[in-house]
Amino acid sequence: MAAEMHDRAEGEALPYTHEFLSHMLGANRKSVTLAAQSLQTAGLISYQRGKIRVVDRAGLEQASCECYAIVKERFDAFLTPPSTAVQGDTKGRRES
């Protein structure tokens, strides 16, 4: 999950609390805290209240299950406009 969030983050720091993450994941807060502690102990992330920073991106990807690559590929494909989509300047086009 941290790698996915990092993919779409505006900056390096991820502004998420354990409480917010527990709601997103449908897990209890204690489980999120234990997972974050484990990732921090492994040197993959660092966190302080409300701020998570990815320290070792390659290591984080390696520690995640193989589904990360599949989800990333599918999500990237979803975000790529189809070749038939209008690209660039649409100025002067009439709306139907």
URKACOR-V171703 format. One record per residue. N is the residue number from 0. RES is the residue in one small letter. SS is DSSP state (alpha for helix, beta for strand, coil for the rest). Layout:
N_RES_SS, N_RES_SS
This chain:
0_m_coil, 1_a_alpha, 2_a_alpha, 3_e_alpha, 4_m_alpha, 5_h_alpha, 6_d_alpha, 7_r_alpha, 8_a_coil, 9_e_coil, 10_g_coil, 11_e_coil, 12_a_beta, 13_l_beta, 14_p_coil, 15_y_coil, 16_t_coil, 17_h_alpha, 18_e_alpha, 19_f_alpha, 20_l_alpha, 21_s_alpha, 22_h_alpha, 23_m_alpha, 24_l_alpha, 25_g_coil, 26_a_coil, 27_n_coil, 28_r_alpha, 29_k_alpha, 30_s_alpha, 31_v_alpha, 32_t_alpha, 33_l_alpha, 34_a_alpha, 35_a_alpha, 36_q_alpha, 37_s_alpha, 38_l_alpha, 39_q_alpha, 40_t_alpha, 41_a_coil, 42_g_coil, 43_l_coil, 44_i_beta, 45_s_beta, 46_y_beta, 47_q_beta, 48_r_coil, 49_g_coil, 50_k_beta, 51_i_beta, 52_r_beta, 53_v_beta, 54_v_coil, 55_d_coil, 56_r_alpha, 57_a_alpha, 58_g_alpha, 59_l_alpha, 60_e_alpha, 61_q_alpha, 62_a_alpha, 63_s_coil, 64_c_coil, 65_e_coil, 66_c_alpha, 67_y_alpha, 68_a_alpha, 69_i_alpha, 70_v_alpha, 71_k_alpha, 72_e_alpha, 73_r_alpha, 74_f_alpha, 75_d_alpha, 76_a_alpha, 77_f_alpha, 78_l_alpha, 79_t_coil, 80_p_coil, 81_p_coil, 82_s_coil, 83_t_coil, 84_a_coil, 85_v_coil, 86_q_coil, 87_g_coil, 88_d_coil, 89_t_coil, 90_k_coil, 91_g_coil, 92_r_coil, 93_r_coil, 94_e_coil, 95_s_coil
